[in-house]
């Protein structure tokens, strides 16, 4: 591992995959609850009743694991500096034909925004889910508002996750390996996260 650097510990990776597994379980079990067009997905869980139960259990797991992951990385994702603003100004280099290099820390601004969105989405989905879980215990308008917010945040979360998966795989080769094995190559770190590289190695790329 002389040419590699640890990017994520085992506990961080396990937590990430728990969040990921619970999210996609929520996605599949919730599609039929979101619209009648997707009730066929209930068959994956043995019917609508089972899908609803799985959705509730997965929701609890997702809420606490996602919140824990957000708090774990809050210090790294909640601040934006001048280098981050430069990244924003140039669109992260994704729209440029030339090769762009930015002085980025452990997470680039796009990753920070995604993490902040996930934190907010977790709270909104969790809180509204409580009202939807037991609709007869609350006022009708509260339940209806919760359904609207829950559905809107659900759609937004799916869109963000699609982009996240693309950028973590095809969009930025080598990124997914960090969450699979915990390590990244030194050259990858120098190119994509030079500021973080210097912080963890005391070396200049």
Phi and psi in degrees as a GROMACS rama.xvg file:
@    title "Ramachandran Plot"
@    xaxis  label "Phi"
@    yaxis  label "Psi"
@TYPE xy
-63.2686  -31.4781  UNK-2
-95.6754  12.5911  UNK-3
-122.726  158.586  UNK-4
-130.568  136.935  UNK-5
-71.715  126.266  UNK-6
-105.89  -37.002  UNK-7
-135.936  135.198  UNK-8
-74.8852  169.195  UNK-9
-60.333  -42.9794  UNK-10
-64.2293  -38.17  UNK-11
-64.7609  -40.6946  UNK-12
-70.6845  -40.5778  UNK-13
-61.1978  -43.6916  UNK-14
-62.5666  -42.9115  UNK-15
-59.5543  -43.5666  UNK-16
-75.726  -26.0183  UNK-17
-66.2883  -44.393  UNK-18
-61.9116  -44.7355  UNK-19
-62.4181  -47.4827  UNK-20
-63.573  -43.4906  UNK-21
-68.1358  -35.1688  UNK-22
-63.238  -48.4641  UNK-23
-70.6208  -27.8843  UNK-24
-66.2918  -41.2944  UNK-25
-63.3216  -40.3165  UNK-26
-61.2074  -50.6948  UNK-27
-69.687  -40.0906  UNK-28
-76.6257  -22.2083  UNK-29
-93.1755  -13.9251  UNK-30
-59.2134  -45.1197  UNK-31
-67.8653  -28.0793  UNK-32
-76.7559  -27.8178  UNK-33
-75.9809  -40.9135  UNK-34
-151.687  144.574  UNK-35
-64.813  -18.8104  UNK-36
-63.6831  -21.4131  UNK-37
-113.585  18.6646  UNK-38
-64.1514  -17.1883  UNK-39
-61.5009  -24.6118  UNK-40
-69.4723  -15.4564  UNK-41
-60.297  -28.1107  UNK-42
-63.286  -24.6207  UNK-43
-65.672  -20.7859  UNK-44
-117.698  9.48255  UNK-45
82.2471  23.6713  UNK-46
121.296  167.55  UNK-47
-64.2628  -38.1071  UNK-48
-62.624  -44.9643  UNK-49
-67.1653  -38.7644  UNK-50
-62.4647  -39.8466  UNK-51
-64.3955  -41.6016  UNK-52
-66.0412  -44.4148  UNK-53
-61.3678  -40.0119  UNK-54
-60.7891  -41.7333  UNK-55
-67.6673  -44.1837  UNK-56
-65.6724  -46.0117  UNK-57
-63.4139  -33.2061  UNK-58
-63.4746  -41.1522  UNK-59
-65.4264  -44.6146  UNK-60
-62.2306  -46.1463  UNK-61
-62.0827  -44.0798  UNK-62
-58.7517  -51.027  UNK-63
-74.8754  -37.925  UNK-64
-72.1905  -39.5673  UNK-65
-67.6511  -40.4443  UNK-66
-64.5569  -39.9367  UNK-67
-64.2976  -41.2845  UNK-68
-66.2739  -39.7891  UNK-69
-62.9695  -46.5472  UNK-70
-65.9563  -33.5321  UNK-71
-63.0379  -37.1876  UNK-72
-105.945  8.37092  UNK-73
-55.5429  -43.0256  UNK-74
-60.9481  -35.6292  UNK-75
-81.2874  -26.6097  UNK-76
-104.415  -9.53029  UNK-77
-92.4553  -1.79349  UNK-78
-122.281  143.05  UNK-79
-128.252  129.21  UNK-80
-112.593  -169.233  UNK-81
-62.707  -37.569  UNK-82
-64.9939  -36.0333  UNK-83
-67.1532  -39.2179  UNK-84
-65.1178  -34.3515  UNK-85
-65.7582  -39.0009  UNK-86
-60.5463  -44.4347  UNK-87
-62.5874  -44.1314  UNK-88
-59.8449  -31.0549  UNK-89
-105.798  14.1224  UNK-90
60.7522  29.1927  UNK-91
69.0287  4.88334  UNK-92
81.5184  0.553898  UNK-93
-71.0218  -24.2243  UNK-94
-98.9578  5.18755  UNK-95
-101.852  141.122  UNK-96
-77.459  -26.2961  UNK-97
-82.071  172.778  UNK-98
-89.0978  126.747  UNK-99
-114.478  140.3  UNK-100
-127.688  130.177  UNK-101
-121.454  151.358  UNK-102
-84.0981  77.4752  UNK-103
-101.626  143.811  UNK-104
-81.2779  -148.725  UNK-105
-61.7307  -36.7957  UNK-106
-125.651  139.344  UNK-107
-78.8207  164.83  UNK-108
-57.0345  -33.8188  UNK-109
-63.9523  -41.5974  UNK-110
-66.2742  -35.7818  UNK-111
-64.9404  -44.7382  UNK-112
-62.8645  -39.466  UNK-113
-63.0575  -43.6653  UNK-114
-64.0448  -40.5459  UNK-115
-66.2528  -39.7691  UNK-116
-62.7573  -43.7259  UNK-117
-60.7646  -40.1475  UNK-118
-62.2679  -45.0969  UNK-119
-66.6035  -43.8374  UNK-120
-61.2885  -38.8397  UNK-121
-60.4645  -45.9527  UNK-122
-64.9481  -45.7439  UNK-123
-64.162  -47.1729  UNK-124
-64.3001  -38.8391  UNK-125
-68.2196  -46.17  UNK-126
-67.2252  -47.7323  UNK-127
-65.6547  -31.4553  UNK-128
-62.7927  -30.6434  UNK-129
-63.0044  -44.1039  UNK-130
-69.6312  -35.6955  UNK-131
-73.5941  -31.0403  UNK-132
-60.5613  -42.4827  UNK-133
-129.275  72.3666  UNK-134
-63.1924  -28.5526  UNK-135
-75.0823  -10.7256  UNK-136
-89.179  -5.50596  UNK-137
-130.841  165.424  UNK-138
-61.4325  150.409  UNK-139
-60.9529  -42.1047  UNK-140
-66.4309  -31.9319  UNK-141
-66.7061  -43.5769  UNK-142
-65.706  -43.1725  UNK-143
-64.4213  -42.0097  UNK-144
-64.0939  -38.9566  UNK-145
-63.7415  -41.307  UNK-146
-62.1914  -41.5883  UNK-147
-64.3121  -48.6834  UNK-148
-65.774  -39.7604  UNK-149
-62.5223  -46.8565  UNK-150
-66.5728  -41.6429  UNK-151
-63.8544  -45.0943  UNK-152
-67.125  -32.7338  UNK-153
-61.1702  -48.9014  UNK-154
-62.5333  -44.1039  UNK-155
-61.5257  -40.5664  UNK-156
-64.1984  -41.8354  UNK-157
-62.2216  -43.4372  UNK-158
-62.6074  -44.8823  UNK-159
-63.7434  -40.564  UNK-160
-67.9168  -37.5285  UNK-161
-59.5785  -46.579  UNK-162
-64.2235  -41.8713  UNK-163
-60.5802  -45.5698  UNK-164
-64.4158  -41.9437  UNK-165
-61.7924  -48.5987  UNK-166
-68.5816  -26.5705  UNK-167
-82.3225  -9.16702  UNK-168
-122.701  -86.7275  UNK-169
-69.0317  -41.2661  UNK-170
-64.0346  -35.7019  UNK-171
-137.147  81.9433  UNK-172
-52.8964  135.394  UNK-173
100.701  -15.5257  UNK-174
-71.4126  -44.2121  UNK-175
-63.1056  -27.7508  UNK-176
-60.4813  -30.4181  UNK-177
-63.399  -37.1649  UNK-178
-86.4634  -16.0504  UNK-179
-86.4062  -44.6486  UNK-180
-114.944  -15.4607  UNK-181
93.8798  -14.5991  UNK-182
-119.707  153.731  UNK-183
-130.816  157.101  UNK-184
-71.6321  148.743  UNK-185
-60.9576  -39.3524  UNK-186
-64.3561  -41.2647  UNK-187
-61.2507  -43.0688  UNK-188
-65.2477  -40.8886  UNK-189
-61.9244  -38.6829  UNK-190
-77.4846  -46.2815  UNK-191
-92.816  -31.0798  UNK-192
-140.118  61.3699  UNK-193
-60.3673  -36.7831  UNK-194
-64.9755  -44.2991  UNK-195
-63.9354  -40.1945  UNK-196
-57.6692  -44.958  UNK-197
-66.2461  -36.0339  UNK-198
-64.434  -38.9594  UNK-199
-93.7196  -10.8038  UNK-200
-121.327  -14.58  UNK-201
58.3003  32.7709  UNK-202
-122.251  155.678  UNK-203
-104.048  124.231  UNK-204
